[in-house]
Amino acid sequence: MLYLDLFITFFKIGLFTFGGGYAMISLIQTEVVVNKGWVDASTFTDIVAISQMTPGPIGINSATYIGYSVTGNVWGSALATVAVTLPSFMIILSIAFLYKQFKKNRWSEAVLKGIKPVVLGLIAAAAILLVTPDNFVDWRSWLIFICAFIASWWGKISSIRVIVLAGILGWIIYYI
Amino acid sequence: MSEYFQLFKTFAKIGSFTIGGGYAMIPLIREEVVLKHKWLTDNEFVDYLAISQSAPGILAINISIFVGEKLKGIKGGVVAALGTALPSFIMILVIAIFFKNFRDNELVNSVFMGIRPAVVALMVVPLMNMSKNASLNRFTSFIPFLTVILIVTFGVSPIWILLSGALLGLFHFYYTNRAKN
């Protein structure tokens, strides 16, 4: 019943994480490392590092990786990934329906008015929390930061181009 | 091109290029969904962001379901979420099966050392645009700053701050209404 267990565990993770990827990591750690013992702590650290180094949401990345490590096949991966997103479908689809109904409602407007400034703060906090010694290794990291900011703000260069160029810059600065 | 394919392609592009988690996805989603395809206005985008953030689950998946549902109903939501998840699913699977020591590769490491600071810079830019559209006044403009302090300095969970924001909105509405009567 490993598959059922895997499904229930990741469904629970998807249902009970509020507040973005990093909050999810701590819940995944509690469930997968401490409660189930599916992977050990050092493997889990590797999974987090790989998730951060590859594109995509961290929640999806860890579900895919852990699903594979636990079962040793692709179906385990797919099952864990579907399980972690399933609560989102149920919740967001219901909210989307309510949003259409209550968009013009003055009470829901009032709630959103209170939440919107918080969201701006959440994004700013997320950016500040990413300024870590792992992400900013030396002064050249700050140079890349400034170049990326100028390219995006004044240059109106698309984010994808900025990311690709920054990758090339990293390769030139740190590898060659 | 079919609208479903357009939806899938857009979110697959977003999913393939975001490094560093859900919040890093926000600038890309805004560029594609608001500026390029004009599926949402900037004001609606902040609404969607606020709601997706208040609901449990993966932020990027929540937003893609929300946007997909608006355009094409439930099927649209599934297609958009699939687009967001599929690139990382395939990439992680390949790494899990073939490259367990991917993390120790010097070349890969150097590329990511370049990308990580740029990702932080990209998160700052839409903040400046979005703050114009969040209808801040002299009472509400302190809220973003307070949020940053609560999270960064005190490690408060975002969900409590979102709840307080919602309550504050309700109280404000209730009292201004009562004052009028």
Boltz contact constraints between the chains, C-beta under 6 A:
constraints:
  - contact:
      token1: [A, 14]
      token2: [B, 57]
      max_distance: 6.0
  - contact:
      token1: [A, 15]
      token2: [B, 56]
      max_distance: 6.0
  - contact:
      token1: [A, 17]
      token2: [B, 56]
      max_distance: 6.0
  - contact:
      token1: [A, 18]
      token2: [B, 56]
      max_distance: 6.0
  - contact:
      token1: [A, 18]
      token2: [B, 159]
      max_distance: 6.0
  - contact:
      token1: [A, 19]
      token2: [B, 157]
      max_distance: 6.0
  - contact:
      token1: [A, 19]
      token2: [B, 158]
      max_distance: 6.0
  - contact:
      token1: [A, 19]
      token2: [B, 159]
      max_distance: 6.0
  - contact:
      token1: [A, 20]
      token2: [B, 22]
      max_distance: 6.0
  - contact:
      token1: [A, 20]
      token2: [B, 59]
      max_distance: 6.0
  - contact:
      token1: [A, 21]
      token2: [B, 21]
      max_distance: 6.0
  - contact:
      token1: [A, 21]
      token2: [B, 22]
      max_distance: 6.0
  - contact:
      token1: [A, 49]
      token2: [B, 103]
      max_distance: 6.0
  - contact:
      token1: [A, 50]
      token2: [B, 103]
      max_distance: 6.0
  - contact:
      token1: [A, 53]
      token2: [B, 112]
      max_distance: 6.0
  - contact:
      token1: [A, 54]
      token2: [B, 91]
      max_distance: 6.0
  - contact:
      token1: [A, 55]
      token2: [B, 16]
      max_distance: 6.0
  - contact:
      token1: [A, 55]
      token2: [B, 17]
      max_distance: 6.0
  - contact:
      token1: [A, 55]
      token2: [B, 18]
      max_distance: 6.0
  - contact:
      token1: [A, 55]
      token2: [B, 19]
      max_distance: 6.0
  - contact:
      token1: [A, 56]
      token2: [B, 15]
      max_distance: 6.0
  - contact:
      token1: [A, 56]
      token2: [B, 88]
      max_distance: 6.0
  - contact:
      token1: [A, 57]
      token2: [B, 22]
      max_distance: 6.0
  - contact:
      token1: [A, 57]
      token2: [B, 58]
      max_distance: 6.0
  - contact:
      token1: [A, 57]
      token2: [B, 60]
      max_distance: 6.0
  - contact:
      token1: [A, 58]
      token2: [B, 21]
      max_distance: 6.0
  - contact:
      token1: [A, 59]
      token2: [B, 58]
      max_distance: 6.0
  - contact:
      token1: [A, 60]
      token2: [B, 85]
      max_distance: 6.0
  - contact:
      token1: [A, 60]
      token2: [B, 88]
      max_distance: 6.0
  - contact:
      token1: [A, 61]
      token2: [B, 88]
      max_distance: 6.0
  - contact:
      token1: [A, 61]
      token2: [B, 92]
      max_distance: 6.0
  - contact:
      token1: [A, 64]
      token2: [B, 89]
      max_distance: 6.0
  - contact:
      token1: [A, 64]
      token2: [B, 92]
      max_distance: 6.0
  - contact:
      token1: [A, 65]
      token2: [B, 92]
      max_distance: 6.0
  - contact:
      token1: [A, 65]
      token2: [B, 96]
      max_distance: 6.0
  - contact:
      token1: [A, 68]
      token2: [B, 96]
      max_distance: 6.0
  - contact:
      token1: [A, 77]
      token2: [B, 93]
      max_distance: 6.0
  - contact:
      token1: [A, 81]
      token2: [B, 89]
      max_distance: 6.0
  - contact:
      token1: [A, 85]
      token2: [B, 61]
      max_distance: 6.0
  - contact:
      token1: [A, 87]
      token2: [B, 57]
      max_distance: 6.0
  - contact:
      token1: [A, 88]
      token2: [B, 57]
      max_distance: 6.0
  - contact:
      token1: [A, 88]
      token2: [B, 61]
      max_distance: 6.0
  - contact:
      token1: [A, 88]
      token2: [B, 62]
      max_distance: 6.0
  - contact:
      token1: [A, 91]
      token2: [B, 55]
      max_distance: 6.0
  - contact:
      token1: [A, 92]
      token2: [B, 62]
      max_distance: 6.0
  - contact:
      token1: [A, 92]
      token2: [B, 65]
      max_distance: 6.0
  - contact:
      token1: [A, 92]
      token2: [B, 66]
      max_distance: 6.0
  - contact:
      token1: [A, 95]
      token2: [B, 51]
      max_distance: 6.0
  - contact:
      token1: [A, 96]
      token2: [B, 66]
      max_distance: 6.0
  - contact:
      token1: [A, 96]
      token2: [B, 69]
      max_distance: 6.0
  - contact:
      token1: [A, 110]
      token2: [B, 169]
      max_distance: 6.0
  - contact:
      token1: [A, 110]
      token2: [B, 170]
      max_distance: 6.0
  - contact:
      token1: [A, 110]
      token2: [B, 173]
      max_distance: 6.0
  - contact:
      token1: [A, 111]
      token2: [B, 166]
      max_distance: 6.0
  - contact:
      token1: [A, 111]
      token2: [B, 169]
      max_distance: 6.0
  - contact:
      token1: [A, 112]
      token2: [B, 47]
      max_distance: 6.0
  - contact:
      token1: [A, 112]
      token2: [B, 50]
      max_distance: 6.0
  - contact:
      token1: [A, 113]
      token2: [B, 169]
      max_distance: 6.0
  - contact:
      token1: [A, 114]
      token2: [B, 165]
      max_distance: 6.0
  - contact:
      token1: [A, 114]
      token2: [B, 166]
      max_distance: 6.0
  - contact:
      token1: [A, 114]
      token2: [B, 168]
      max_distance: 6.0
  - contact:
      token1: [A, 114]
      token2: [B, 169]
      max_distance: 6.0
  - contact:
      token1: [A, 115]
      token2: [B, 50]
      max_distance: 6.0
  - contact:
      token1: [A, 115]
      token2: [B, 162]
      max_distance: 6.0
  - contact:
      token1: [A, 115]
      token2: [B, 165]
      max_distance: 6.0
  - contact:
      token1: [A, 115]
      token2: [B, 166]
      max_distance: 6.0
  - contact:
      token1: [A, 116]
      token2: [B, 46]
      max_distance: 6.0
  - contact:
      token1: [A, 116]
      token2: [B, 50]
      max_distance: 6.0
  - contact:
      token1: [A, 116]
      token2: [B, 134]
      max_distance: 6.0
  - contact:
      token1: [A, 117]
      token2: [B, 134]
      max_distance: 6.0
  - contact:
      token1: [A, 117]
      token2: [B, 140]
      max_distance: 6.0
  - contact:
      token1: [A, 117]
      token2: [B, 143]
      max_distance: 6.0
  - contact:
      token1: [A, 117]
      token2: [B, 144]
      max_distance: 6.0
  - contact:
      token1: [A, 118]
      token2: [B, 147]
      max_distance: 6.0
  - contact:
      token1: [A, 118]
      token2: [B, 161]
      max_distance: 6.0
  - contact:
      token1: [A, 118]
      token2: [B, 162]
      max_distance: 6.0
  - contact:
      token1: [A, 118]
      token2: [B, 165]
      max_distance: 6.0
  - contact:
      token1: [A, 119]
      token2: [B, 49]
      max_distance: 6.0
  - contact:
      token1: [A, 119]
      token2: [B, 50]
      max_distance: 6.0
  - contact:
      token1: [A, 119]
      token2: [B, 53]
      max_distance: 6.0
  - contact:
      token1: [A, 120]
      token2: [B, 131]
      max_distance: 6.0
  - contact:
      token1: [A, 120]
      token2: [B, 134]
      max_distance: 6.0
  - contact:
      token1: [A, 120]
      token2: [B, 144]
      max_distance: 6.0
  - contact:
      token1: [A, 121]
      token2: [B, 144]
      max_distance: 6.0
  - contact:
      token1: [A, 121]
      token2: [B, 147]
      max_distance: 6.0
  - contact:
      token1: [A, 121]
      token2: [B, 148]
      max_distance: 6.0
  - contact:
      token1: [A, 122]
      token2: [B, 158]
      max_distance: 6.0
  - contact:
      token1: [A, 123]
      token2: [B, 23]
      max_distance: 6.0
  - contact:
      token1: [A, 123]
      token2: [B, 127]
      max_distance: 6.0
  - contact:
      token1: [A, 124]
      token2: [B, 127]
      max_distance: 6.0
  - contact:
      token1: [A, 124]
      token2: [B, 148]
      max_distance: 6.0
  - contact:
      token1: [A, 125]
      token2: [B, 148]
      max_distance: 6.0
  - contact:
      token1: [A, 125]
      token2: [B, 151]
      max_distance: 6.0
  - contact:
      token1: [A, 125]
      token2: [B, 152]
      max_distance: 6.0
  - contact:
      token1: [A, 126]
      token2: [B, 23]
      max_distance: 6.0
  - contact:
      token1: [A, 127]
      token2: [B, 120]
      max_distance: 6.0
  - contact:
      token1: [A, 127]
      token2: [B, 123]
      max_distance: 6.0
  - contact:
      token1: [A, 127]
      token2: [B, 124]
      max_distance: 6.0
  - contact:
      token1: [A, 128]
      token2: [B, 152]
      max_distance: 6.0
  - contact:
      token1: [A, 130]
      token2: [B, 120]
      max_distance: 6.0
  - contact:
      token1: [A, 135]
      token2: [B, 116]
      max_distance: 6.0
  - contact:
      token1: [A, 136]
      token2: [B, 117]
      max_distance: 6.0
  - contact:
      token1: [A, 141]
      token2: [B, 117]
      max_distance: 6.0
  - contact:
      token1: [A, 144]
      token2: [B, 114]
      max_distance: 6.0
  - contact:
      token1: [A, 144]
      token2: [B, 117]
      max_distance: 6.0
  - contact:
      token1: [A, 144]
      token2: [B, 118]
      max_distance: 6.0
  - contact:
      token1: [A, 145]
      token2: [B, 117]
      max_distance: 6.0
  - contact:
      token1: [A, 145]
      token2: [B, 121]
      max_distance: 6.0
  - contact:
      token1: [A, 148]
      token2: [B, 118]
      max_distance: 6.0
  - contact:
      token1: [A, 148]
      token2: [B, 121]
      max_distance: 6.0
  - contact:
      token1: [A, 149]
      token2: [B, 121]
      max_distance: 6.0
  - contact:
      token1: [A, 152]
      token2: [B, 122]
      max_distance: 6.0
  - contact:
      token1: [A, 152]
      token2: [B, 125]
      max_distance: 6.0
  - contact:
      token1: [A, 153]
      token2: [B, 125]
      max_distance: 6.0
  - contact:
      token1: [A, 159]
      token2: [B, 27]
      max_distance: 6.0
  - contact:
      token1: [A, 159]
      token2: [B, 28]
      max_distance: 6.0
  - contact:
      token1: [A, 159]
      token2: [B, 31]
      max_distance: 6.0
  - contact:
      token1: [A, 159]
      token2: [B, 122]
      max_distance: 6.0
  - contact:
      token1: [A, 160]
      token2: [B, 17]
      max_distance: 6.0
  - contact:
      token1: [A, 162]
      token2: [B, 118]
      max_distance: 6.0
  - contact:
      token1: [A, 163]
      token2: [B, 17]
      max_distance: 6.0
  - contact:
      token1: [A, 163]
      token2: [B, 115]
      max_distance: 6.0
  - contact:
      token1: [A, 166]
      token2: [B, 114]
      max_distance: 6.0
  - contact:
      token1: [A, 166]
      token2: [B, 115]
      max_distance: 6.0
  - contact:
      token1: [A, 166]
      token2: [B, 118]
      max_distance: 6.0
  - contact:
      token1: [A, 167]
      token2: [B, 111]
      max_distance: 6.0
  - contact:
      token1: [A, 167]
      token2: [B, 114]
      max_distance: 6.0
  - contact:
      token1: [A, 167]
      token2: [B, 115]
      max_distance: 6.0
  - contact:
      token1: [A, 169]
      token2: [B, 114]
      max_distance: 6.0
  - contact:
      token1: [A, 170]
      token2: [B, 110]
      max_distance: 6.0
  - contact:
      token1: [A, 170]
      token2: [B, 111]
      max_distance: 6.0
  - contact:
      token1: [A, 170]
      token2: [B, 113]
      max_distance: 6.0
  - contact:
      token1: [A, 170]
      token2: [B, 114]
      max_distance: 6.0
  - contact:
      token1: [A, 171]
      token2: [B, 110]
      max_distance: 6.0
  - contact:
      token1: [A, 171]
      token2: [B, 111]
      max_distance: 6.0
  - contact:
      token1: [A, 174]
      token2: [B, 110]
      max_distance: 6.0
  - contact:
      token1: [A, 174]
      token2: [B, 113]
      max_distance: 6.0
  - contact:
      token1: [A, 175]
      token2: [B, 107]
      max_distance: 6.0
  - contact:
      token1: [A, 175]
      token2: [B, 110]
      max_distance: 6.0
